[in-house]
Amino acid sequence: MKIAVVGTGYVGLVTGTCFAETGVNVTCVDIDEEKVNKMKAGIVPIYEPHLDVIFERNIKQGRLKFTTDLKSAIEGVSIIFLALPTPPGEDGSADLSYILGVAKELGPMLTDYKVIVNKSTVPVGTAQKVHAAIKANTTAEFDVVSNPEFLREGFAVDDFMKPDRVVIGTKSDKARRIMEDLYKPFVRQGNPIICMDEASSELTKYAANSFLATKITFMNEIANICEKVGADVDQVRAGIGSDTRIGKRFLFPGIGYGGSCFPKDVQALEKSAAEVGYDFKILKSVMEVNSSQKIVTVPKIKNHFNGDLKGKKIAMWGLAFKPDTDDIREAAALYIIEELLKEGAQITAYDPEAMNNVKALFGDKINYALNHYDAINGADALVINTEWSVFRTPDFSIVAKNLNNKLIFDGRNLYDTASMKTLGFTYYSVGRKTVDSQ
């Protein structure tokens, strides 16, 4: 089988590479010539664990190719995936200009039957719009299918190769059979391929991400209450997570959700609901709470220093919105940095992968360390924003020696409060009693 993947962002590149790994001949298309040349040379443009191995292997074996020429890329293929960006517009709705632009280009190029697949996260009705844009410029037969992705950054290769489920949205039996054949190698262990209509498929992705964002936000609100009443959020989490109706996942409190999916998808679903006259009150609250949760450590820092942060040296561990990615989109660390800079603090940061992305944003407004111990050298406090594994079990004797004060503000609850008390640290976390070394 031969397929084309239009767009080599996070979703497109993972999609194309993983299909190639099962023996499919894949041509990835992108308008960025410099990026395409780098990929041809075997350079992976994003950081995603394990992607580089199968990327290099499939290029060498000739199953994964790259081009800027859309017309040549779709010659002889049976399926064309559209994995294009859908950034939020000024009003919060998903911007479909990239997808519809390519759809218009595809029309005159189609000469035989093809399945056009929306892999991007799109609002309900997008499949119809793509169909209309192509139909206006061709007489060839084709079908438009909705096939949302459910990839977690940091685990995308595993998620694609061993999916919990594959969702295919189409009313066409022909397109459904073709898509089922393509995905058979990925569901050999019995996980389902769920077929539905296009609108239901489009809504499924938004509903899934919005529900998970709501679950995270609810737990963050519980954590905030715990701090007010003296309860321990870890104990509450264990108590409710053991209920199989609730489950253990996505119940870890912290400094909010970020990344490329949850913020955008929650906003887009709320906007889509408003467009059809429905007031999605829960999602409005989720967005409001998450916005404030991102900087929940800032008041704690200010209060500890009696409201005066001018000249204070603050070390930061973690800049990416989550571990195992270099993605800083909507990362809490960015908002915390902004707030601390306003207060006159001096910041030195370290992240295993996201440093260059943050440098492009903040430049020399903050300092950048070579490693996590270097970051805390001479600092008045340590702020933890991302739960990278390297931060989970540091040598606390080095931490104590390098810090001016044995003071940690942990936005991800990495450490046991009893242990921190024994070690003599003043330790602020989320939803747990503050450990005061004084």
N, C-alpha and C positions, 0 to 999 in steps of 0.2 A: 504494500500500500504506500502511496505517496501523499503527503499533506503539505500544506503551507501554513505558516504561522506569521501573521502580520502584527508586528510590534515585538520588540525584544526587551521590554521592561521586565520587572520581576516575574509576573505571571507568564508572559510570552516565552521567556527564556527557559524557565523551569518546564513549561508545557512541551516546548519543542525538544528539549534535551531528553526528557523522560520518555516521550514517545519514541525517539530515536533508539533509546536503550532497549526497546522491545522489538527492534528490527524494522521499524517504519522509516522510510526515507523522508526526511524533513528538510524543508527550506524555510529559513526564517528571514523575514523582510523587515528592514528598518530604513528610514530616510536619512539617518545619521551615518554618513559615509565613513567618518573617522571611527565610529563605534563598530561598524561592520568590518572594517579592515582589522581592527584589534581582535574581534571574535574569530575572524578567519585565521589569525595568527595564534589562536588558542588562548587568548586572554579573556577571562571571565569578567564582565563589567560590574558585577555585583558580588557582595559577600553572602554566601549561603552555604552552610556546612554540607560537604559531600558533593556539591554540584560540580566542582572543578574536575573531579575524577571522571565522572560519566561524560562531561562536556568534552574533555580531551580525548577520551576513548572513542566517542562517536564521530568526532571530526576526523581522527586518524583512520577510522574504518569507513569513512565516506558517507555515513548516513545523516550527518548534520552539516548543513551548508548555510551560507549567509549571503544576502544580496540586498542591493537597494532597488532592484528592478522588479516591481510588482508583477508586471506582465509575464516575464520569464519564470517567475517563481510559481505561478499558478498553472503553468502549462503541464498537462498530464496528471494533475492532482485530482483526488476525489473529494477532499475536504479542505476548506480554507478557514482557519481559526482567526478571529479578530480579537487580539489581546492588546487593546489600545487604552490609553488613559481616559478616565472619566472624572476629572477633577471637579470639586464643588464650585459652582458659580457664585456670584455675589449674593444671590438669594438662597444659597444652600442646595439648590437642585444640581443633579449630575449634568455635567457638560458633555453632550453627545457629539460635539462637532468633529472630533477625530474619527469616531466610528462611522458617522454618516458621510464624512468626507471620503473615506476609503470605500464605503459602499457605492458611492456615486462613481468612483474610479473603476470599480470592479465591473459594473454593468456592461460597458462596451467590450470588455475583455472576455466575457463568458461566451463560449462557443458550444459547450456541451454541459450535461447535468453536473452540478456540484452542490455540495452541502456547505452552506455558509454558517459558521458557528460563532455566536457571541460568547466569548470566554470572559470578557470584561464584566465587572459588576455594574448592572444597568437597571434603571427603573422599569416598572411594568409598562408594556407597550413598545419597548425598543425593538423587539423582533419585527413587529409590524412596520415600524419606521424604516428599518434596514431593508426589509422586503420591498417596500415602496420605492426606496432610493435606487435599488438595483433594478427593479422591474421597469422603471422609467427609462432605462437605457439599454435594455436587452430583450431579445425574444427567446433566449435560451431558457431551458428548464432549470430550476434550482429550488432549494428549500433553505429556509433560515431556521436555525436551531438555537435554543438557549441552553448553554452548558456551563453553569456557574462553577467557579473554583472555590475550594475550601482549604486553602493552603495557609499554614501557620509559618510565619517567618522564623527561620531557625530550624524548622522541621519540614520544609517544603518538599524535599525529595522523598522522604518517607511518606508524607501525606499523599503525594501523587502516586507513588508506586504501590502503596497499600492503603487505598482510600476507605474511610468508613462507609461511604456510599458515593455513587456517581449519579448525578441528577441530569436527566435529558429532557428538555422541553420541546416537544414537537407534536403536531397532529398528523405528520406524514409518516406512514408505515415504512416507506422506502428509506427516508432519512433515519428513522429509528433503527432499522436493521443495520445500516452502515455504521452508525455510532456505536451500537452494541458490539459489533464485530471489532471495532477499534479498541474498545475498552475491555474486552474479554480477558486479555492477559493480566489485567490489574485486579480482577475480582475472582481469581481462581480459588480463594479461600472461602468464598461464599458470601462476601459482603454484597449488598444489593446494587443493581442498576435500577434506579427509580425513574420511570417514564411518566411524564405528565404533560399538560399543555404549556405553551410558552409563557403565558402570564403567571401561572403558578410557579414555574421554574424561576422566573425573574424575581418574584417576591420571596421565594425560599431563601435566597442568599441574604437579602436584606433582613429577613426575619431572624435568621440564624445569628448573624453578627449583632443585631440589635438586642436579641435576648441575652447573649453572652455579655455584652456591654452593660446591660441592665443588672445582671447577676453580680458583676464586678462592682458596680456602683452601689448596689444595695449593701454589699459587704463592707464597702468603705463607709457608708453611713452608719452601719452597726459599729464599726471601729470607732467612729467619732463619738458615738453615744457611750461606748465602753470607757473612753477617756474621761467623760463627764461624770460617770457613776462609779468608777473604780472597778469595772469588770475587766476581764482578760479576753480579748478577741480570739486568741488561739483556742481557749477553752470553749467559747461560743461556737467557733467554727467546727471544732470536733463534735460538738453536741448536735449541730444541725446537719453537718455533712454526712453523718452516719445514717441519716434518713434517705433511703434509696430514691424517694420521690424528688429529693433535692440534689443529692450527689456531692462528692468531695471537690470536684474541679471548679475552678474559677471562684473560689471562696477565699482566696488569699488577699487580705487588705493591703493597701499601699497608697501610692501617689497617683492614682488614676490610670486610665488606659490611654494609649496613643497609637502611633503607627499610621499606615496608609489605608487601613480598612475600617476599623471600628468608628473613628471620628467621622469619616466621610460617609459611611453607610448609614449610621444613625441619623445624621443630618439629612441625608437624601431621602430616607424613608419617612421622616417627619414631614419633609417638604412635599413628597409625593402624596401623603395622606391629606395634607392641607389643600392640595390642588383638586382633590375629589370631594372636598367639603368635610373632611374628618379631622377633628382636633386630637392629635396623638399626645395626650397629656403626659403619659409616662416618659416618653422619649424626650420631651421638653425638659422634664425634671432631671433625666439622666445626663443630658448635655450640661445643664446648669451645675449640677453637683460635681461632675467630672472636671469642669473648668476650675472650680474652687479647690478641688482635691489635689490638683497638680502642684499647688503651692502651699499645701497644708503644713509643710515643715518650716516655711518662712517665718510665720508668727512665733513658732517655738524658738527659732534661732534668735530672733529679735528680742523676745522676752528674756532669754537666757543672758543676753548681753545688755540688758536694761535699755533696749531700744536704740543703742548706739553701735552701728556696725562699721562706721567710718574707719578705714585703715585695717579692719580685721582681716586676717588671712584665712580664707576658707578653702579647704581641699574638697574636691569632688571625685568620688568613684562612680563612674558610669554616666554615659551621655546618650547612648542609644535608648530607644523607647522600651526595649526588652533585650535580654541577652541573646547571643548568637546571631546578631545582625548588625549592620552598620547604619541602619535606618534611623534617622532622627526626626522623622516627620511627627509632629505633635508630641514629641518627647517631653516628659515633665521637666527634665533637666534644663531645657531651654528656657522655660518659664521661670524656673527657680534662679537661673543665672541672671535673667533680666531683672528680677526683683532685688537680688542681692547687689547687683551693680548700681541700681538706683539708690541703695542705702550706703554706697561708698565702700563696699567690701572689695577685697582683692581675691581673685579666684584662680586656683591652679587645679586643672582637671586632668583626669586620665580615663580612657576607655580603650579596651583591646582592639576595637575595630572602627569606631565612629569618629576618631579624632580629626581626620581630614575634612569630613563633612561639617563638623562644628567650626573648624578653622575657617572654612569658606563662608560661614555665617557670621562669626564674631571677630575673626581676625585677631589683632593683638589686644583686644579688650580684656581677654583673659590669658592666663598662662597655661602651657601644656607640658605635662610631665612624661618622662620616658617609661615609667612604670608606676604601679599603685603606691609603692613605698616612697618613691621620689615625690609624688604629689603631696604627701602629708608632711614633708620635711619643713619644720618651722611654722606649721599651720596652727591656728587657734582652735580649729574645729574641723571634723570630717563629716561630710554630708554624702550619704549613699543613695544613689538614684536608680541604679540598675543592678539586678541580681545576677551578675556574671559569676560563674563558678569560682574564678580566681579570688573573688572577694569573700567567699563563704567561710573559708578557714585560714585567715591570715595569721601571721606570727604576731600575736598581740604584744609581745615584748618589744618588737620593732615599732609597732604602732604607737605604743606608749612612749618610747624613746624619741620618735620623730615628731610627735605632736607637742606643741607648747602646753596644751591642756589635754587631759584624758577625756575628751569630749566628742561624742558621736551622735549625729542625727541620722537615723536609719529609716529611709522611706520604704524599705522592702522587708523589714523584720527578719534580717538574716541571722541574728544572734539571739541566744537564750538570755533572758534578762537576769536569771540567777547567776549565770556564768559571768556576765558583765559586772555584776555587783562584786563578785569574788575578786575579779581582776582590778577593781577599783576605778572603773570608768563611770562617768556620768553619761547615761545612755537614754536617748529619746527614740521611741519607735512609734508605730501606728496602732492605736487601739489597745495599748498595754501601759501599765504604770511606768512612769519615768524612774529610772535607776539613778539615784543621786549619790555620788561618791563623797559628798560633803558630810 
